[in-house]
Amino acid sequence: MALDVLIVDDSPAMRSFIGRVLDLSGMEIGERLEAGHGAEALEILNKSWVDVILTDINMPVMNGEEFLTAVCARGDLRTVPVVVVSTDSTGSRVERMMSLGAKGYVKKPFSPELLRGELERVLEVSHGGNE
Amino acid sequence: MVGTSSDQAHEAARPREAARVERCLRESVEEVLETMFFLTVEQEVDWAEVSAKEHLFAEMDFQGAAEGRLELAVSADLAPMLASGFFGKDESELSEAEIRGVVCELANMLCGSVLSRLESGSLFALGAPQMMTSDLEKLSRMDPGHRKVFDLGCGDVKTCFWMWREPEEA
């Protein structure tokens, strides 16, 4: 089953890079949606269902922490795993994001294999490997 | 006036701290360039050696457990090469905005990587990277900070890192 993915990052360059990595990963990717910040991502989620969300932390308007909190507070999005993809990989930040409800964490810079591995791990845990 | 033993210990620790910051800077540049761009640093060179070359500049501020800034200069011959690898496009197909976007993203990844190595147990708020309007040469003459130049064979990357408020010691 193809995965519908939402990429949330204020850098168009990084959104494009993550999209390209997903396309080349060998995973079956369905719809690929993009947002430049958390508020824009929430608008997209009001209209579209996705299987997984990849989000940055440092963004204007609504940052990754606020976005993650909003997603986890919404009952209809409870089963959608959020993976943080960020340059900020201090132990304190990783711990904070995981405690807010993130299911995975990928530190930039990352290799395509690392992103794929983390996505597979998170989806396996979230959906019990029943894809 | 004779300094206290605490002052003397602090002074003695300065070169060690500078060496640690510069090591983190070097490791971060190597990791980011190899992982995201498949490029290897050939050698470190002197700042003056590449000053005359044309560069694209980006800057990035951070706050939190410490405040500071990372400034980055990517030589004009290297920047399109980085963008080409990042977007998977031929250099001739790249827009100026795409090239600038990749230079900013490089600054973003370097800053995050350096801070993660220096202060893994602290929380930082990273600003948005932006193309720089100030003069890196002028700034670095006023306060050189921790600066390094990396030669990749196909171009160079200059980095300046400042920490204006050191993290409080535990």
Interface residues (C-beta under 8 A of the other chain):
Chain A: D10 S11 P12 A13 M14 S16 F17 R20 I57 N58 P60 S86 T87 D88 S89 T90 G91 S92 R93 R96 K107 K108 P109 F110 S111
Chain B: E31 V32 T35 M36 A83 F86 F87 G88 E98 G101 V102 C104 E105 N108 M109 C111 G112 S113 L115 S116 E119 S120 G121 S122 L123 F124 A125 L126 G127 A128
